[in-house]
Amino acid sequence: MYFLLNVIGVFVVIGLVYLCSPEKRDVKWKAILFLLIAELLMTWFMLSTTIGTWVINQIASFFTWLVDCANQGISFVFPSAMGNEQIDFFFSALMPIIFIVTFFDILTYFGILTWLIDKVGWLISKLSGLPKLESFFSIQMMFLGNTEALAVIRHQLSVLREQRLLTFGIMSMSSISGSIIGAYLSMVPATYVFVAIPLNCLNALLIANMLNPIKVSKEEDIVYVPDKGERKDFFSTISNSMLVGIRMVIVITAMVIGYVALTAAVNGILGVFVHGLTIQKIFSIIFSPFAYLLGLTGDDAMYVAQLMGIKLATNEFVAMLDLKDQIRGLAPHTIAVAVTFLTSFANFSTVGMIYGTFNSILDEQKSHIIGRNVWKMLVSGMAVSLLSAMVVGLFIW
């Protein structure tokens, strides 16, 4: 019975997202079917074979190496902060952006990144039904956070029309950052974290296909390569990249502080009218039906619904810390779906981070596309997290 509820949950989430789509006639059902089949095969491969786990771990190792390089630079300037056992979010998740942006700009300077976007993006686009750049972006999101991934392709984004820019905003809700995977692994089982990462990328493509279906001509589906006259010398390029990175860090820091503080303020106001009432509790009630559709029993369903509310109102770190304390008393299926659901940046603060990134790497006018479509981004983030958890839940009982 619970397995059947889990299966029904997949179709319920897809159906609700379809109802939210403003362009229902343009939804590419063939691509959605292919993506679902790919997810099932990939989840089986990763959960049931040692080769699948090895592949994911190798990819993760590369991005861990990048973050380690970034941390060496941060440690030189802030040795006391990096020497603490518990490193602040600012240093662990934001400061590495400076090096990561620079590293990928070097790849762009020598034409390596544009080649990868063209070839890998073409391959994924055959499955996703989306253009090359959007398809490549989904691969980037596996271990580069939304802010870093957007910054890496900022030259490409600068020449796109608004509707396509919205696709990147929608997909960005489902990413995580390689810089904080270590923090996740210290709290929850590694297997489900690494399974969730690629699943989120495929589901981001699936949901983007429904919420913002786009058509591009062959002329538009190209990778932008700057003219030789636009290119600066190598050292000017990397110096500018570092400045872009630090501007992003400042903007994102402001957004995160502001949104978390606003949540606390709203909770304080709600508490005046109803003692103990918080945004987290309201969201947990709203999402409780979806917890049952994850194939959970009564107590476990309400607990996972509570985690959903915490994640959306604050962030996945707070929810994972709660799960860490309770994980020993939970069933394997509950652990699998809870960890998978929490492994992404889908919350209100993420919207602020994405808006801040668009504002810093493009311009204020183009970033308005994010402000006007916050509801689509929140729907996308929650739908992707639910679908990934439901797919993993099918294999763990």
Disulfide bonds with the S-S distance in Angstrom:
none
